[in-house]
Amino acid sequence: MAALTRRLITSSNPHASRCISSWWKNVEPAPKDPILGVTEAFLADTSPHKVNVGVGAYRDDNGKPVVLECVREAERRVAGNLNMEYLPMGGCNSMVEETLKLAYGEDSDLIKDKRIAAIQALSGTGACRIFADFQKRFSPDSHIYIPVPTWSNHHNIWRDANVPQRTFHYYHPESKGLDFASLMDDVKNAPDGSFFLLHACAHNPTGVDPTVEQWKEISYQFKVKGHFAFFDMAYQGFASGDPERDAKSIRIFLEDGHLIGCSQSYAKNMGLYGQRVGCLSFKSTAS
């Protein structure tokens, strides 16, 4: 696109050149991503002892990218067996069906009864953005409560969807743990029927998660207040090493009868960073 724009601007047609220049003259370069900036500094560093602490990605002892063997095996199984036809509007049905089992349970009655609405998405970022747009369209006067701190892109996603943001307490720097009392106060003091963004496990960036008992208390208070929980689950399997255990927060909310939304991503746990594989799902009331 940049090359095309330059060719248009340097066109022999002076009128076209003036139009192109005036159309985009107020566009400023996007600010550099601070995390990607760490990787740029790493690549520029000549020290043989350097370590990249930027984007979280699988690496071997020499700092080279690692592709999981299960991913290589999946590649071998599907190679040459797929056509290039359009997928259904909701994406690859088989991928979505298997993904839902990770979040809602292998033998989930909700899945069997078709009470989960789901679509394929461009990793977790795309799933969050679709939900933010969905929230704005169908609940236009609502806000989203986002924890402090959170993954920085959460703010960009809901901002660009024009959903007003509010925050709730989460991390307690002095104890390097969860500020549970303040979190619960914020949940109680939020207007009834508020939307909350929750990290299902392996909270980014702190790594601090509520205990099972704390999740139960959070779920109970959400029920009292009629809040809607939207879970971003980008690290299932990373917190405990057990995907089932890491989905416990979602299962607790489901057991308590909540209607929830969920974003899932395979970028981290399967190392599918560039493939942008994800899913957005809702528990619905329909049978």
N, C-alpha and C positions, 0 to 999 in steps of 0.2 A: 504493500500500500504506500509506504514512504517513497519508494522508487517511482511508482506510478504518479504520485503527486508532484514529485520533482520534474518528471517529464512534462506534466501538464503545465506547470508553472513556467517552464522554459519553452513552451510552445511558440511557434512562429506567429501565432495569432495573438496580438497584443491585448485584444478585448478579453479573450479566454484567460490570459495570464492575470489580468487585473481581477477578474471574477474569482478565480481560484484563490488568489492572495487575500482578497477581502473576505471570502467565506470563512477562512480558517485563521485569520490574523489574531484572533483572541484566544486561540488554543495554546495553553501552556504545557510544557513537558510534565508528565506525571512524576511525582516525587519517587525517588528510589525506594524500593522495599528494604527496610533495615535488615531483615534476615538474609535476603539475597545479597545485600551489601557485604555481609560477613563472608559469604562464599567468594565474592569478587576479591576481597582482601586476601583470602586464603590462596586463591589462584595466583595473585600477584606476588605473594611472599616467596622468597627464594630459600628460606630456611629448610633444611632437610628434616627438621623435627616438628614441623608445623602440624597442627590438628585442626580439622574443620568442625567448628561447633555451630555452624549455620543450620541450614535446612536438615531436618531429621530424615536420614535415608540410610538404608543398609549399605555398609562398606566392608571390604575385607581388611586384613592387616596392613595392606599397602595403600589403603584409601581408595581402592577402586570399587565401582558399583558392583553390587551383588544381586543376582536374580535368583529367587528361591527355586529349588529344584521342583517343587510342586507346580510352580508357574511354568517352568520349562516342560514338564510332563503334560500340562494342560495345552500348551502350544502344540506339542506333538500330536495330541489327540484330535485337535480341531483343524490342524493344517490340512488344507485341501478338501475339507468336508463342508465348508460353508459357502453359500452363494452370496452375492452382493446386493440382494434385493432390499427394498426399504423394510425397516422394522415396523411393527404396529406403532400407533401413536404413543403408547405407554412404554415402548422400548422392547428389549428382549425378554419375553415372558418367562423363559426358563431361568434366566439370571435373576429376575425379580423374585420369582417363587423361592429360589434357594436362599436369596438374601434375607427374605422375610423370616425364614426359619432361624437364622442367627439372632435376630432381634426378638422375635415373639415366641420362639420355641419350636423344636422339631415336630412336636405333636400338638401344636397349638390349636385349640378349638376355634379360635378367631380366624385362623387361616382356613381351616376345614369348612367353616361356615361362611367363608368369603366376606368377612367383616373388616378386612383390611384393604383399603384402596392404596395402590402403590404404582409408581412409575420409575423407570430408569432415569438417572440424572448424571450430569457432568460432575462426578465425584461429590464430596460433601459440600463443596462450595456451591455447586449448581443446585443441589437439593435444598440448601438453606435459602438460596436466592428465589427458587420457585416458591418455597413456603412463604417467604417475605412478601412476594407479589400476591400470593393467594390471600394472605392476611390482609393486605391493603385493599384488595378488591372486595372481599366479602365481610371484612370487619374494619371499614375505613376509618373509624374514629378510635381505634384501639392503639395501644402502645406496646412496645416489647421491653420487658425487663431483662437486662443483661448483667451477668455477674462481673464484679470487680476483683481481679482482672479477668480478661478473657482473650481468646485469639483475636488479634487486632482486626482481622478481616470481617469479623461479625459486625463491627460497627459500620464498615463500609457497605456491607450487604444490605442491612436494614435501612441505612441512610439513603442509598440509591433507590430503594423501593419506596422511599418517602413514608416510612413508618417511624413515628417519633420514638425515641429511646429514653428509657429510664434505667437506673442501675440498682442492683441490690448487693449488700455486703456478702463477701465470700471468703477471701483469704485474710488471715490474721498474721501480719508480718512478724510481730514480736515472738509468737509461738511457732511460726512457720507451719501453721495448721489451719483448720477450718474455723472461721468465726461463726460458729453455729448459732449462738444466741442472737447476734445481729441479723443473720440471715433469716431466722424465723420471725424476728420483729418486722423485717421488711416484707416478708410474705403476708403477715397478718395485717400490716398497715396499707398494703396495696389495695386499690379499689377492687371490689368483687368482680370476678370474671376477667382478670388481667392475663396477659400472655407472658410466660416466662421461658427464657432460653436456659436449658440445663445441659451440662456436660454429663453424658451417661456414665463415663468412666475416664480415668487418666486425664483429669482436668488439664487443659492447656491454657496458660503455661505453667501452672504450679505443681501439677501432679497430685494435688490434694483432693481426696474424694470423701464424701460422707460415709459413715459406717452404715451397715444394713439397718441398724436401729434408727439412725438419724434419717435415712431415706424413708423409713416408715413414718416418722414424725412429719417429715416434709410432705409426704403424700397425704397424710391425714389433714394437715392444714390447708393444702390445696383443695381438698374435698370440701372443707368447711367454707372456704372462700369462693369456690367455683372457678378457680384459676385453670388455665389451659397450659399444659406442659409440652414444650417442644424440645425433644432430646436431640442433641448433636452427638453422634457416636462415631468418632473418627478413629478411635484407638481400641476397638474391641479386641481383647486378648492381650493387650499391652500392660494393663494395670496389674493383673494377677497371673497371667499366663493361661487363663481358662476363659474362653469366650462365653461360656454359660454364666460363670460368676460375674463377668464384666457386664452382663446384660441384666443383672439383678435389679438395678434401679428401675428399669423399664418394666420388668416383671412385677415389681411391687406396685407400681402405678396401675398396671393392668388388673392385678388381683383386687385392687381397691375400686375398680370400676371406672377409672378415668377414661375419657376420650383423649388420646395423645397424638402428637405428630413425631416423626423420627427421621433424621437424616443419617444415612450410612455411607461409609467410604471404604474403599479397598486400597487407597493410596499408601497408607502406612502399614497395615497389618499384612498385606500381600505384596507390598513393594511395587504396586502398579501406579507409579507417580505420574507418568505421562499418558497413561491410557484413560484417565479421568472416568473411573468406574464407580458409580454410586447409585443410591436409591432414596427416594422420598416416599414415606408411607404415612397413612392416617388410620387410626382405629375409628370405624364408623359405627353408627347405631343400626344400620340396615342389616338384615339377615340375608 
